[in-house]
């Protein structure tokens, strides 16, 4: 498929530059969760330290949700994950809920900006705080009207996960455990949202088994396809390959925020994507995206977008071609070599846009 990039300029008011503020949920959660858990969290936010609160309220124009197209929004939630899938029949599926340190604030803000009041499905790919972090807000406001809440059976022993598990028990009639080969229900013809991992047999061993048992999705709409593999790493990637699952895709959300133990050569060769999207803060405390992963993606000629540079990113398919919409007009054609610091973080929402062809 051909790709068209839509690049967005900052709003006039955003350019004025108001002093930074700290996100309120981060302060509040210092008292709610243990200090040891918060130490492990990346406190870098999607807000520009120079523009601060102004960007949250002054976006003048956003890319619209269009009928008859598939949209997959990679929401800018710093070093965390949250995606919004909007089907051509206007069904809405949320995949993950951002970081616990912000308590899902950015995700809820994003949904509110698009006037989204209901979610047809909610997916929590695994029990790490940078994926289930906003569970309280999301479950409280959207779970009762959803068709299903999809999660994995692999548990975590953190206080955040235990709180999540207790709250989720209130919706037992909606909970579905993700299993390879299952499909997520959609009314849209020629759209398949398939679970490609985990399998019934859990992946064991390795430094991060919770990551390797994440829920990974393949989304195919007519002749276009995108992978959302969450935080899977080498062992899970090998499990998918060994299962003979067809993972060929045009676009891939790069595994585990661009971590060095994922996006193996073999997995990338099987998927053969043209475009990769990295969900990660620019100043990530784990130094992601890792140079090894970037090198493998470069060797596979994958064109990269990065929320830490480009802000929230929308990939939109009409069934034949993809359009890519991003907040910031900042290209990094080769992040491996061009590793200079970016002077600002993108805002949330969308502003005026210009078009480019790739």
FIKOL-606928 format. One record per residue (C-alpha): residue in three letters; x, y, z. Coordinates in Angstrom, 1 decimal. Each point is the difference from the previous one (the first is absolute). Example, Ala and Ser with C-alpha at 12.3 -4.5 7.8 and 13.67 -1.06 7.14 Angstrom:
2
<atom rovo="ALA" X="12.3" Y="-4.5" Z="7.8"/>
<atom rovo="SER" X="1.4" Y="3.4" Z="-0.7"/>
END
This chain:
358
<atom rovo="UNK" X="0.0" Y="0.0" Z="0.0"/>
<atom rovo="UNK" X="1.0" Y="3.6" Z="-0.5"/>
<atom rovo="UNK" X="0.4" Y="2.3" Z="3.0"/>
<atom rovo="UNK" X="-0.8" Y="3.6" Z="0.3"/>
<atom rovo="UNK" X="1.3" Y="2.0" Z="3.0"/>
<atom rovo="UNK" X="-2.1" Y="2.9" Z="1.4"/>
<atom rovo="UNK" X="2.2" Y="2.2" Z="2.2"/>
<atom rovo="UNK" X="-1.4" Y="2.5" Z="2.5"/>
<atom rovo="UNK" X="1.2" Y="3.4" Z="1.1"/>
<atom rovo="UNK" X="-0.4" Y="1.3" Z="3.5"/>
<atom rovo="UNK" X="-2.9" Y="2.3" Z="0.7"/>
<atom rovo="UNK" X="0.7" Y="3.7" Z="0.3"/>
<atom rovo="UNK" X="-0.9" Y="0.0" Z="3.7"/>
<atom rovo="UNK" X="2.2" Y="-3.0" Z="0.7"/>
<atom rovo="UNK" X="3.0" Y="2.0" Z="-1.5"/>
<atom rovo="UNK" X="-0.4" Y="2.7" Z="2.7"/>
<atom rovo="UNK" X="1.8" Y="-2.2" Z="2.5"/>
<atom rovo="UNK" X="-1.4" Y="-0.1" Z="3.5"/>
<atom rovo="UNK" X="2.1" Y="-1.4" Z="2.9"/>
<atom rovo="UNK" X="-0.1" Y="-3.7" Z="0.8"/>
<atom rovo="UNK" X="-2.3" Y="-1.6" Z="2.6"/>
<atom rovo="UNK" X="0.2" Y="-3.5" Z="1.6"/>
<atom rovo="UNK" X="-2.8" Y="-2.4" Z="-0.9"/>
<atom rovo="UNK" X="-2.3" Y="-0.1" Z="3.0"/>
<atom rovo="UNK" X="-0.6" Y="-3.8" Z="-0.1"/>
<atom rovo="UNK" X="3.7" Y="-0.6" Z="0.3"/>
<atom rovo="UNK" X="0.1" Y="1.8" Z="3.3"/>
<atom rovo="UNK" X="-3.2" Y="-1.6" Z="1.3"/>
<atom rovo="UNK" X="1.2" Y="-3.5" Z="-0.8"/>
<atom rovo="UNK" X="3.2" Y="0.4" Z="2.0"/>
<atom rovo="UNK" X="-2.3" Y="-0.4" Z="3.1"/>
<atom rovo="UNK" X="-2.1" Y="-2.8" Z="-1.6"/>
<atom rovo="UNK" X="2.7" Y="-2.4" Z="-1.2"/>
<atom rovo="UNK" X="3.2" Y="-1.2" Z="1.6"/>
<atom rovo="UNK" X="3.2" Y="2.1" Z="-0.5"/>
<atom rovo="UNK" X="1.8" Y="-3.1" Z="-1.4"/>
<atom rovo="UNK" X="-2.5" Y="-0.3" Z="-2.8"/>
<atom rovo="UNK" X="0.1" Y="3.7" Z="-0.8"/>
<atom rovo="UNK" X="3.8" Y="0.0" Z="-0.2"/>
<atom rovo="UNK" X="-0.2" Y="-2.4" Z="-2.9"/>
<atom rovo="UNK" X="-2.4" Y="2.3" Z="-1.9"/>
<atom rovo="UNK" X="1.1" Y="2.4" Z="-2.6"/>
<atom rovo="UNK" X="-1.3" Y="3.4" Z="1.1"/>
<atom rovo="UNK" X="0.7" Y="1.7" Z="-3.3"/>
<atom rovo="UNK" X="-3.3" Y="1.3" Z="-1.4"/>
<atom rovo="UNK" X="-1.4" Y="0.8" Z="-3.4"/>
<atom rovo="UNK" X="-0.2" Y="3.6" Z="1.0"/>
<atom rovo="UNK" X="2.6" Y="2.4" Z="-1.3"/>
<atom rovo="UNK" X="1.8" Y="1.5" Z="3.1"/>
<atom rovo="UNK" X="-0.2" Y="3.5" Z="-1.6"/>
<atom rovo="UNK" X="-3.6" Y="-0.1" Z="-1.1"/>
<atom rovo="UNK" X="-1.5" Y="-2.0" Z="2.8"/>
<atom rovo="UNK" X="-3.7" Y="0.2" Z="0.6"/>
<atom rovo="UNK" X="-0.8" Y="2.2" Z="-3.0"/>
<atom rovo="UNK" X="0.2" Y="-2.9" Z="-2.5"/>
<atom rovo="UNK" X="-2.5" Y="-2.0" Z="2.0"/>
<atom rovo="UNK" X="-2.8" Y="2.4" Z="-0.7"/>
<atom rovo="UNK" X="0.8" Y="2.0" Z="-3.1"/>
<atom rovo="UNK" X="0.2" Y="-2.4" Z="-2.9"/>
<atom rovo="UNK" X="-2.0" Y="1.6" Z="-2.8"/>
<atom rovo="UNK" X="-0.4" Y="-2.8" Z="-2.5"/>
<atom rovo="UNK" X="0.4" Y="-3.8" Z="0.3"/>
<atom rovo="UNK" X="0.0" Y="-2.7" Z="-2.6"/>
<atom rovo="UNK" X="-3.6" Y="-1.2" Z="-0.2"/>
<atom rovo="UNK" X="-1.4" Y="-3.5" Z="0.5"/>
<atom rovo="UNK" X="-1.2" Y="-0.9" Z="-3.4"/>
<atom rovo="UNK" X="-2.8" Y="-2.5" Z="-0.9"/>
<atom rovo="UNK" X="1.1" Y="-2.8" Z="-2.4"/>
<atom rovo="UNK" X="3.7" Y="0.1" Z="1.1"/>
<atom rovo="UNK" X="1.9" Y="-2.0" Z="2.6"/>
<atom rovo="UNK" X="1.9" Y="2.2" Z="2.4"/>
<atom rovo="UNK" X="2.6" Y="-1.2" Z="2.6"/>
<atom rovo="UNK" X="1.1" Y="2.8" Z="2.3"/>
<atom rovo="UNK" X="3.3" Y="-0.4" Z="1.8"/>
<atom rovo="UNK" X="-0.7" Y="2.4" Z="2.9"/>
<atom rovo="UNK" X="3.0" Y="2.0" Z="1.3"/>
<atom rovo="UNK" X="0.3" Y="-1.2" Z="3.6"/>
<atom rovo="UNK" X="3.8" Y="0.3" Z="0.4"/>
<atom rovo="UNK" X="1.7" Y="-3.3" Z="1.0"/>
<atom rovo="UNK" X="-3.3" Y="-2.0" Z="0.1"/>
<atom rovo="UNK" X="-2.6" Y="-1.4" Z="-2.4"/>
<atom rovo="UNK" X="-3.5" Y="1.0" Z="-1.0"/>
<atom rovo="UNK" X="-1.6" Y="-0.5" Z="-3.4"/>
<atom rovo="UNK" X="-3.5" Y="0.8" Z="-1.3"/>
<atom rovo="UNK" X="-1.4" Y="-2.1" Z="-2.8"/>
<atom rovo="UNK" X="-3.0" Y="1.5" Z="-1.9"/>
<atom rovo="UNK" X="-1.6" Y="-2.3" Z="-2.6"/>
<atom rovo="UNK" X="-1.7" Y="1.1" Z="-3.2"/>
<atom rovo="UNK" X="-3.3" Y="-0.7" Z="1.8"/>
<atom rovo="UNK" X="1.1" Y="2.4" Z="2.8"/>
<atom rovo="UNK" X="0.6" Y="-2.7" Z="2.6"/>
<atom rovo="UNK" X="2.6" Y="1.1" Z="2.5"/>
<atom rovo="UNK" X="2.6" Y="-2.3" Z="1.7"/>
<atom rovo="UNK" X="2.5" Y="1.2" Z="2.6"/>
<atom rovo="UNK" X="3.2" Y="-2.0" Z="0.2"/>
<atom rovo="UNK" X="1.8" Y="0.8" Z="3.4"/>
<atom rovo="UNK" X="-0.5" Y="3.1" Z="2.2"/>
<atom rovo="UNK" X="3.4" Y="1.8" Z="0.4"/>
<atom rovo="UNK" X="2.1" Y="0.4" Z="3.1"/>
<atom rovo="UNK" X="-1.1" Y="-0.4" Z="3.6"/>
<atom rovo="UNK" X="2.0" Y="3.1" Z="0.9"/>
<atom rovo="UNK" X="-2.5" Y="2.1" Z="-2.0"/>
<atom rovo="UNK" X="-2.9" Y="-2.2" Z="0.8"/>
<atom rovo="UNK" X="-1.2" Y="-0.2" Z="-3.6"/>
<atom rovo="UNK" X="-0.4" Y="3.8" Z="-0.1"/>
<atom rovo="UNK" X="1.4" Y="0.4" Z="-3.5"/>
<atom rovo="UNK" X="-2.1" Y="-2.9" Z="-1.4"/>
<atom rovo="UNK" X="-3.2" Y="1.4" Z="1.5"/>
<atom rovo="UNK" X="0.9" Y="3.5" Z="-1.3"/>
<atom rovo="UNK" X="0.5" Y="-1.4" Z="-3.5"/>
<atom rovo="UNK" X="-3.3" Y="-1.9" Z="0.0"/>
<atom rovo="UNK" X="-1.8" Y="3.1" Z="1.3"/>
<atom rovo="UNK" X="1.5" Y="2.1" Z="-2.8"/>
<atom rovo="UNK" X="-1.6" Y="-2.4" Z="-2.5"/>
<atom rovo="UNK" X="-3.3" Y="0.0" Z="2.0"/>
<atom rovo="UNK" X="0.3" Y="-3.7" Z="0.5"/>
<atom rovo="UNK" X="-2.5" Y="-1.1" Z="2.7"/>
<atom rovo="UNK" X="-0.1" Y="-3.7" Z="-0.6"/>
<atom rovo="UNK" X="2.5" Y="-2.8" Z="-0.8"/>
<atom rovo="UNK" X="-1.1" Y="-3.2" Z="-1.6"/>
<atom rovo="UNK" X="3.0" Y="-1.9" Z="1.2"/>
<atom rovo="UNK" X="2.8" Y="0.7" Z="2.6"/>
<atom rovo="UNK" X="3.3" Y="-1.9" Z="-0.2"/>
<atom rovo="UNK" X="2.6" Y="-0.2" Z="2.6"/>
<atom rovo="UNK" X="3.0" Y="-1.7" Z="-1.6"/>
<atom rovo="UNK" X="1.8" Y="-0.9" Z="3.2"/>
<atom rovo="UNK" X="0.3" Y="1.1" Z="3.6"/>
<atom rovo="UNK" X="2.9" Y="2.5" Z="0.0"/>
<atom rovo="UNK" X="-0.8" Y="3.5" Z="1.3"/>
<atom rovo="UNK" X="0.9" Y="1.7" Z="-3.3"/>
<atom rovo="UNK" X="-2.8" Y="-2.0" Z="-1.7"/>
<atom rovo="UNK" X="-2.8" Y="-0.4" Z="2.6"/>
<atom rovo="UNK" X="0.8" Y="3.3" Z="1.8"/>
<atom rovo="UNK" X="-3.2" Y="1.8" Z="-0.8"/>
<atom rovo="UNK" X="-2.2" Y="-3.0" Z="0.8"/>
<atom rovo="UNK" X="-2.1" Y="1.7" Z="2.7"/>
<atom rovo="UNK" X="-1.1" Y="2.9" Z="-2.1"/>
<atom rovo="UNK" X="-0.6" Y="-2.2" Z="-3.1"/>
<atom rovo="UNK" X="-1.9" Y="-2.7" Z="1.8"/>
<atom rovo="UNK" X="-2.1" Y="2.5" Z="2.0"/>
<atom rovo="UNK" X="-1.0" Y="2.0" Z="-3.0"/>
<atom rovo="UNK" X="-0.2" Y="-2.5" Z="-2.9"/>
<atom rovo="UNK" X="-0.1" Y="-3.7" Z="1.3"/>
<atom rovo="UNK" X="-3.8" Y="-0.1" Z="0.6"/>
<atom rovo="UNK" X="-0.8" Y="0.8" Z="-3.6"/>
<atom rovo="UNK" X="2.7" Y="-2.2" Z="-1.6"/>
<atom rovo="UNK" X="-0.6" Y="-3.3" Z="-1.6"/>
<atom rovo="UNK" X="3.2" Y="-1.6" Z="1.4"/>
<atom rovo="UNK" X="3.1" Y="0.6" Z="2.1"/>
<atom rovo="UNK" X="2.9" Y="-2.0" Z="-1.3"/>
<atom rovo="UNK" X="3.1" Y="-0.8" Z="2.0"/>
<atom rovo="UNK" X="2.6" Y="-2.8" Z="0.4"/>
<atom rovo="UNK" X="0.0" Y="-2.5" Z="2.8"/>
<atom rovo="UNK" X="3.6" Y="0.8" Z="1.0"/>
<atom rovo="UNK" X="-0.1" Y="1.8" Z="3.4"/>
<atom rovo="UNK" X="2.3" Y="2.5" Z="1.6"/>
<atom rovo="UNK" X="0.9" Y="0.4" Z="3.6"/>
<atom rovo="UNK" X="0.1" Y="3.9" Z="0.2"/>
<atom rovo="UNK" X="-2.4" Y="2.0" Z="2.1"/>
<atom rovo="UNK" X="-1.3" Y="1.7" Z="-3.2"/>
<atom rovo="UNK" X="-0.8" Y="-3.3" Z="-1.6"/>
<atom rovo="UNK" X="-1.8" Y="-1.3" Z="3.1"/>
<atom rovo="UNK" X="-2.2" Y="3.1" Z="0.1"/>
<atom rovo="UNK" X="-0.7" Y="-0.4" Z="-3.7"/>
<atom rovo="UNK" X="-0.9" Y="-3.7" Z="0.5"/>
<atom rovo="UNK" X="-2.4" Y="0.8" Z="2.8"/>
<atom rovo="UNK" X="-1.8" Y="2.6" Z="-2.0"/>
<atom rovo="UNK" X="-0.1" Y="-2.2" Z="-3.1"/>
<atom rovo="UNK" X="-1.8" Y="-2.6" Z="2.0"/>
<atom rovo="UNK" X="-3.1" Y="2.3" Z="0.0"/>
<atom rovo="UNK" X="-0.3" Y="-0.7" Z="-3.7"/>
<atom rovo="UNK" X="0.6" Y="-3.8" Z="-0.1"/>
<atom rovo="UNK" X="-2.9" Y="-0.5" Z="-2.4"/>
<atom rovo="UNK" X="1.9" Y="2.1" Z="-2.6"/>
<atom rovo="UNK" X="3.6" Y="-1.3" Z="0.5"/>
<atom rovo="UNK" X="1.5" Y="-2.1" Z="-2.7"/>
<atom rovo="UNK" X="3.4" Y="-1.5" Z="0.2"/>
<atom rovo="UNK" X="2.1" Y="0.6" Z="-3.2"/>
<atom rovo="UNK" X="1.0" Y="-3.2" Z="-1.9"/>
<atom rovo="UNK" X="1.8" Y="-0.3" Z="-3.3"/>
<atom rovo="UNK" X="-2.4" Y="-0.5" Z="-2.9"/>
<atom rovo="UNK" X="-3.0" Y="1.8" Z="1.6"/>
<atom rovo="UNK" X="-1.6" Y="2.9" Z="-1.8"/>
<atom rovo="UNK" X="-1.4" Y="3.2" Z="1.5"/>
<atom rovo="UNK" X="-3.5" Y="0.5" Z="-1.1"/>
<atom rovo="UNK" X="-0.6" Y="2.8" Z="-2.5"/>
<atom rovo="UNK" X="-3.0" Y="0.9" Z="-2.2"/>
<atom rovo="UNK" X="2.2" Y="1.2" Z="-2.8"/>
<atom rovo="UNK" X="0.2" Y="-2.3" Z="-3.0"/>
<atom rovo="UNK" X="3.5" Y="-0.8" Z="-1.2"/>
<atom rovo="UNK" X="1.5" Y="1.0" Z="3.4"/>
<atom rovo="UNK" X="1.7" Y="-2.6" Z="2.1"/>
<atom rovo="UNK" X="1.5" Y="0.8" Z="3.5"/>
<atom rovo="UNK" X="1.9" Y="-3.2" Z="0.9"/>
<atom rovo="UNK" X="1.8" Y="-1.0" Z="3.2"/>
<atom rovo="UNK" X="3.4" Y="-1.5" Z="-1.1"/>
<atom rovo="UNK" X="1.4" Y="-0.3" Z="3.6"/>
<atom rovo="UNK" X="0.0" Y="-1.4" Z="2.6"/>
<atom rovo="UNK" X="-0.6" Y="-3.6" Z="-0.6"/>
<atom rovo="UNK" X="-1.7" Y="-2.4" Z="2.4"/>
<atom rovo="UNK" X="3.5" Y="-1.0" Z="1.1"/>
<atom rovo="UNK" X="1.7" Y="2.8" Z="1.8"/>
<atom rovo="UNK" X="3.5" Y="1.2" Z="-1.0"/>
<atom rovo="UNK" X="2.4" Y="-0.6" Z="2.9"/>
<atom rovo="UNK" X="3.5" Y="1.0" Z="0.8"/>
<atom rovo="UNK" X="1.8" Y="3.2" Z="-1.0"/>
<atom rovo="UNK" X="0.3" Y="3.2" Z="2.0"/>
<atom rovo="UNK" X="-3.5" Y="1.2" Z="-0.6"/>
<atom rovo="UNK" X="-2.6" Y="-2.8" Z="-0.3"/>
<atom rovo="UNK" X="-2.9" Y="2.5" Z="0.5"/>
<atom rovo="UNK" X="1.1" Y="1.8" Z="-3.2"/>
<atom rovo="UNK" X="0.3" Y="-3.3" Z="-1.9"/>
<atom rovo="UNK" X="-3.6" Y="-0.9" Z="0.8"/>
<atom rovo="UNK" X="-1.4" Y="3.3" Z="-1.2"/>
<atom rovo="UNK" X="-3.1" Y="0.1" Z="-2.2"/>
<atom rovo="UNK" X="1.2" Y="0.7" Z="-3.5"/>
<atom rovo="UNK" X="-2.5" Y="0.9" Z="-2.8"/>
<atom rovo="UNK" X="0.0" Y="-0.2" Z="-3.8"/>
<atom rovo="UNK" X="-2.5" Y="2.4" Z="-1.6"/>
<atom rovo="UNK" X="-0.9" Y="-0.5" Z="-3.7"/>
<atom rovo="UNK" X="-2.3" Y="2.1" Z="-2.0"/>
<atom rovo="UNK" X="-0.5" Y="-1.2" Z="-3.5"/>
<atom rovo="UNK" X="3.5" Y="0.3" Z="-1.6"/>
<atom rovo="UNK" X="1.7" Y="1.9" Z="2.9"/>
<atom rovo="UNK" X="1.4" Y="-1.4" Z="3.3"/>
<atom rovo="UNK" X="1.6" Y="1.2" Z="3.2"/>
<atom rovo="UNK" X="1.5" Y="-1.8" Z="3.0"/>
<atom rovo="UNK" X="-0.4" Y="1.1" Z="3.6"/>
<atom rovo="UNK" X="2.4" Y="-2.3" Z="1.9"/>
<atom rovo="UNK" X="0.1" Y="1.8" Z="3.3"/>
<atom rovo="UNK" X="3.1" Y="-0.9" Z="2.1"/>
<atom rovo="UNK" X="0.8" Y="-3.4" Z="-1.4"/>
<atom rovo="UNK" X="3.7" Y="-0.8" Z="-0.3"/>
<atom rovo="UNK" X="2.2" Y="-2.7" Z="-1.5"/>
<atom rovo="UNK" X="-1.7" Y="-3.1" Z="1.6"/>
<atom rovo="UNK" X="-3.5" Y="1.2" Z="-0.9"/>
<atom rovo="UNK" X="1.1" Y="0.9" Z="-3.5"/>
<atom rovo="UNK" X="1.5" Y="-3.4" Z="-0.5"/>
<atom rovo="UNK" X="-3.3" Y="-1.6" Z="1.3"/>
<atom rovo="UNK" X="-2.0" Y="1.9" Z="-2.6"/>
<atom rovo="UNK" X="2.4" Y="-0.9" Z="-2.8"/>
<atom rovo="UNK" X="0.0" Y="-3.7" Z="1.1"/>
<atom rovo="UNK" X="-3.8" Y="0.0" Z="-0.1"/>
<atom rovo="UNK" X="0.0" Y="0.8" Z="-3.7"/>
<atom rovo="UNK" X="-2.2" Y="3.0" Z="0.6"/>
<atom rovo="UNK" X="0.0" Y="2.4" Z="-3.0"/>
<atom rovo="UNK" X="1.3" Y="3.3" Z="1.4"/>
<atom rovo="UNK" X="0.8" Y="1.8" Z="-3.3"/>
<atom rovo="UNK" X="-1.0" Y="3.6" Z="0.6"/>
<atom rovo="UNK" X="0.4" Y="3.4" Z="-1.6"/>
<atom rovo="UNK" X="0.5" Y="1.7" Z="3.4"/>
<atom rovo="UNK" X="1.2" Y="-1.2" Z="3.4"/>
<atom rovo="UNK" X="-0.1" Y="1.6" Z="3.4"/>
<atom rovo="UNK" X="3.6" Y="-0.7" Z="0.9"/>
<atom rovo="UNK" X="0.2" Y="-2.6" Z="2.8"/>
<atom rovo="UNK" X="0.5" Y="1.1" Z="3.6"/>
<atom rovo="UNK" X="0.4" Y="3.7" Z="-0.7"/>
<atom rovo="UNK" X="3.1" Y="-0.7" Z="-2.2"/>
<atom rovo="UNK" X="1.8" Y="-2.1" Z="2.7"/>
<atom rovo="UNK" X="3.1" Y="-1.9" Z="-1.0"/>
<atom rovo="UNK" X="-1.4" Y="-3.5" Z="0.8"/>
<atom rovo="UNK" X="-2.8" Y="0.3" Z="-2.5"/>
<atom rovo="UNK" X="-0.4" Y="0.6" Z="-3.8"/>
<atom rovo="UNK" X="2.3" Y="-2.9" Z="-0.8"/>
<atom rovo="UNK" X="1.3" Y="-0.4" Z="-3.5"/>
<atom rovo="UNK" X="-2.1" Y="-3.2" Z="-0.5"/>
<atom rovo="UNK" X="-3.2" Y="1.7" Z="1.2"/>
<atom rovo="UNK" X="0.5" Y="3.1" Z="-2.2"/>
<atom rovo="UNK" X="0.7" Y="-2.2" Z="-3.0"/>
<atom rovo="UNK" X="-3.2" Y="-1.9" Z="0.6"/>
<atom rovo="UNK" X="-2.0" Y="3.2" Z="0.5"/>
<atom rovo="UNK" X="1.7" Y="1.9" Z="-2.8"/>
<atom rovo="UNK" X="-1.4" Y="3.4" Z="1.0"/>
<atom rovo="UNK" X="0.6" Y="3.2" Z="-2.0"/>
<atom rovo="UNK" X="-0.7" Y="2.3" Z="3.0"/>
<atom rovo="UNK" X="0.6" Y="-0.3" Z="3.7"/>
<atom rovo="UNK" X="-1.4" Y="2.1" Z="2.9"/>
<atom rovo="UNK" X="1.7" Y="0.3" Z="3.3"/>
<atom rovo="UNK" X="-2.0" Y="0.9" Z="3.1"/>
<atom rovo="UNK" X="2.6" Y="1.5" Z="2.4"/>
<atom rovo="UNK" X="1.0" Y="3.3" Z="1.7"/>
<atom rovo="UNK" X="3.0" Y="1.7" Z="-1.5"/>
<atom rovo="UNK" X="1.9" Y="0.0" Z="3.3"/>
<atom rovo="UNK" X="-0.8" Y="-3.6" Z="0.9"/>
<atom rovo="UNK" X="1.8" Y="-1.2" Z="3.1"/>
<atom rovo="UNK" X="0.7" Y="-3.4" Z="-1.6"/>
<atom rovo="UNK" X="1.6" Y="1.7" Z="-3.0"/>
<atom rovo="UNK" X="-2.6" Y="-1.2" Z="-2.4"/>
<atom rovo="UNK" X="-0.3" Y="-0.3" Z="-2.9"/>
<atom rovo="UNK" X="3.1" Y="-2.1" Z="0.3"/>
<atom rovo="UNK" X="2.8" Y="0.3" Z="-2.6"/>
<atom rovo="UNK" X="-0.1" Y="-3.8" Z="-0.7"/>
<atom rovo="UNK" X="-3.7" Y="0.1" Z="-0.8"/>
<atom rovo="UNK" X="0.4" Y="3.1" Z="-2.1"/>
<atom rovo="UNK" X="2.8" Y="-1.7" Z="-1.9"/>
<atom rovo="UNK" X="-2.1" Y="-3.1" Z="-0.8"/>
<atom rovo="UNK" X="-2.9" Y="2.2" Z="-1.1"/>
<atom rovo="UNK" X="2.4" Y="2.0" Z="-2.2"/>
<atom rovo="UNK" X="1.4" Y="-3.1" Z="-1.5"/>
<atom rovo="UNK" X="-3.6" Y="-1.0" Z="-0.9"/>
<atom rovo="UNK" X="-0.5" Y="3.4" Z="-1.6"/>
<atom rovo="UNK" X="-2.9" Y="0.9" Z="2.4"/>
<atom rovo="UNK" X="-0.9" Y="3.7" Z="0.0"/>
<atom rovo="UNK" X="-0.5" Y="1.1" Z="3.6"/>
<atom rovo="UNK" X="-2.3" Y="2.3" Z="1.9"/>
<atom rovo="UNK" X="0.4" Y="0.7" Z="3.7"/>
<atom rovo="UNK" X="-2.5" Y="1.5" Z="2.4"/>
<atom rovo="UNK" X="2.9" Y="1.6" Z="1.9"/>
<atom rovo="UNK" X="0.7" Y="2.1" Z="-3.1"/>
<atom rovo="UNK" X="-3.2" Y="-0.1" Z="-2.1"/>
<atom rovo="UNK" X="-2.7" Y="0.0" Z="2.8"/>
<atom rovo="UNK" X="-3.2" Y="-2.0" Z="-0.4"/>
<atom rovo="UNK" X="0.0" Y="-1.8" Z="-3.4"/>
<atom rovo="UNK" X="-3.1" Y="-1.2" Z="-1.9"/>
<atom rovo="UNK" X="0.3" Y="-2.7" Z="-2.6"/>
<atom rovo="UNK" X="-3.1" Y="0.0" Z="-2.3"/>
<atom rovo="UNK" X="-0.9" Y="-2.6" Z="-2.6"/>
<atom rovo="UNK" X="-2.6" Y="0.1" Z="-2.7"/>
<atom rovo="UNK" X="0.5" Y="-3.7" Z="-0.7"/>
<atom rovo="UNK" X="2.6" Y="0.6" Z="-2.7"/>
<atom rovo="UNK" X="2.4" Y="2.6" Z="1.3"/>
<atom rovo="UNK" X="1.2" Y="1.5" Z="3.3"/>
<atom rovo="UNK" X="0.1" Y="3.7" Z="0.9"/>
<atom rovo="UNK" X="2.2" Y="1.0" Z="3.0"/>
<atom rovo="UNK" X="-1.0" Y="3.1" Z="2.0"/>
<atom rovo="UNK" X="2.4" Y="1.3" Z="2.6"/>
<atom rovo="UNK" X="0.0" Y="3.0" Z="2.3"/>
<atom rovo="UNK" X="3.5" Y="1.4" Z="-0.6"/>
<atom rovo="UNK" X="1.7" Y="0.8" Z="-3.3"/>
<atom rovo="UNK" X="3.3" Y="-1.5" Z="1.2"/>
<atom rovo="UNK" X="1.4" Y="-2.9" Z="-2.1"/>
<atom rovo="UNK" X="2.8" Y="-2.2" Z="1.2"/>
<atom rovo="UNK" X="0.8" Y="-2.0" Z="-3.0"/>
<atom rovo="UNK" X="2.9" Y="-1.8" Z="1.8"/>
<atom rovo="UNK" X="-0.3" Y="0.1" Z="3.7"/>
<atom rovo="UNK" X="3.0" Y="-2.3" Z="0.4"/>
<atom rovo="UNK" X="2.4" Y="2.6" Z="-1.3"/>
<atom rovo="UNK" X="-2.0" Y="3.2" Z="0.8"/>
<atom rovo="UNK" X="-0.1" Y="-0.4" Z="3.8"/>
<atom rovo="UNK" X="0.0" Y="3.7" Z="1.0"/>
<atom rovo="UNK" X="-2.4" Y="1.1" Z="2.7"/>
<atom rovo="UNK" X="-3.4" Y="1.4" Z="-0.9"/>
<atom rovo="UNK" X="-0.7" Y="3.3" Z="1.5"/>
<atom rovo="UNK" X="-3.7" Y="-0.6" Z="0.8"/>
<atom rovo="UNK" X="-2.6" Y="-2.7" Z="0.4"/>
<atom rovo="UNK" X="-3.1" Y="0.0" Z="-2.2"/>
<atom rovo="UNK" X="-3.3" Y="1.1" Z="1.3"/>
<atom rovo="UNK" X="-3.1" Y="-2.1" Z="0.1"/>
<atom rovo="UNK" X="-2.8" Y="0.4" Z="-2.6"/>
<atom rovo="UNK" X="0.5" Y="1.3" Z="-3.6"/>
<atom rovo="UNK" X="0.6" Y="3.4" Z="-1.5"/>
<atom rovo="UNK" X="0.2" Y="1.4" Z="-3.5"/>
<atom rovo="UNK" X="1.4" Y="-2.4" Z="-2.6"/>
<atom rovo="UNK" X="2.0" Y="-0.2" Z="-3.2"/>
<atom rovo="UNK" X="0.5" Y="-3.0" Z="-2.2"/>
<atom rovo="UNK" X="3.0" Y="-1.9" Z="-1.2"/>
<atom rovo="UNK" X="0.3" Y="-3.2" Z="-1.9"/>
<atom rovo="UNK" X="2.3" Y="-2.9" Z="1.0"/>
END
